[in-house]
Structure formats: structure tokens, C-alpha cells
């Protein structure tokens, strides 16, 4: 892709996911992210999805890192990966 994003097929839990990202992620991060998305039922199609249209946006915090992702079927677009901001102290 010419916009800096690449597509990476990733086998996890007997399913093949397509990761679309310009971010370098570890295998452990990807597995953790997919497992968390499974718990959120991000890969399930619901009546609300039919009404709202394709894709589901998620902001997910795992291990003090915040990921912004979009899920459509088994395609996961990962837009950002940032350290969680420190809490303000007085």
C-alpha cells in the first residue's frame, strides 16, 4: 500500500486475521490485542452493525499502551499505539 500501511496475515487461535498497520508490533502484542478484541466480541456481526454500517472502532488500553483500532470481519486496522498518558499529580 502506498500510504505507509501494510497488510500482515496473522494466524491465531485457528483463525487468520489481516492486520493493517504502519506500526511495528510484537507477536505478543498482536496476540494480546486479538484476545482482547475476541472478549469484546469485535469479530461478531450484530443487528447494530447492520444499522451502523461496516467497521467497529475501539480504543483499547492494554499494559499501559492505548491502541486505536478498527475491526471489520477478521481485518484489524491498527491506527495508533501510544503509551498511556501519566495521571496528573497535584
C-alpha positions in Angstrom: 0.0 0.0 0.0 1.4 3.4 -0.8 0.0 5.2 2.3 2.5 3.5 4.6 0.1 0.8 5.7 0.9 -2.9 5.1 -1.3 -6.0 5.4 0.0 -8.8 7.5 -1.8 -12.1 7.7 -1.7 -13.5 11.2 -2.8 -16.9 12.4 -4.1 -17.0 15.9 -6.4 -19.4 17.6 -7.1 -21.3 14.4 -8.2 -18.2 12.6 -6.4 -16.0 10.1 -6.6 -12.2 10.7 -5.4 -9.5 8.4 -3.6 -6.8 10.3 -3.5 -3.5 8.5 -1.0 -1.1 10.0 2.1 1.0 9.6 3.2 0.3 13.2 5.7 -2.3 14.3 4.1 -4.6 16.8 5.5 -7.6 18.6 3.8 -11.0 18.2 2.9 -10.9 21.9 1.2 -7.5 21.5 -0.8 -8.8 18.5 -1.9 -11.9 20.3 -3.0 -9.9 23.4 -4.9 -7.4 21.2 -6.7 -10.1 19.3 -7.6 -12.0 22.5 -9.0 -8.7 24.0 -11.0 -8.0 20.8 -12.4 -11.5 21.0 -13.6 -10.8 24.6 -15.3 -7.7 23.3 -17.0 -9.8 20.6 -15.4 -7.4 18.0 -15.5 -10.1 15.3 -19.2 -10.9 15.7 -21.8 -9.4 13.4 -24.8 -7.9 15.2 -28.1 -6.2 14.2 -26.5 -2.9 15.4 -23.6 -3.5 12.9 -26.2 -3.7 10.1 -27.7 -0.4 11.1 -24.4 1.4 11.8 -22.5 0.1 8.8 -19.2 -1.8 8.5 -16.4 -1.5 10.9 -16.2 -1.1 14.6 -13.8 1.4 16.2 -12.1 0.6 19.5 -9.8 2.4 21.9 -8.1 -0.3 23.9 -5.7 0.0 26.8 -3.5 -3.0 27.4 -0.4 -3.0 29.6 -0.3 0.8 29.8 -0.5 1.2 26.0 -3.5 2.6 24.2 -4.4 1.2 20.7 -6.8 2.8 18.3 -8.2 0.0 16.1 -11.0 -0.6 13.5 -12.4 -4.1 13.1 -14.3 -5.3 10.0 -14.7 -9.1 9.9 -11.3 -10.5 10.6 -9.5 -7.4 9.3 -8.0 -5.3 12.1 -6.7 -1.8 11.2 -4.4 -0.5 13.9 -4.1 3.2 13.6 -2.1 4.2 16.6 -0.1 2.7 19.5 0.7 5.2 22.3 1.9 4.9 25.9 -0.9 5.7 28.3 -0.5 9.3 29.5 0.6 9.6 33.1 -2.1 10.6 35.6 -1.9 14.3 36.6 -0.5 14.7 40.1 -1.1 17.5 42.5 
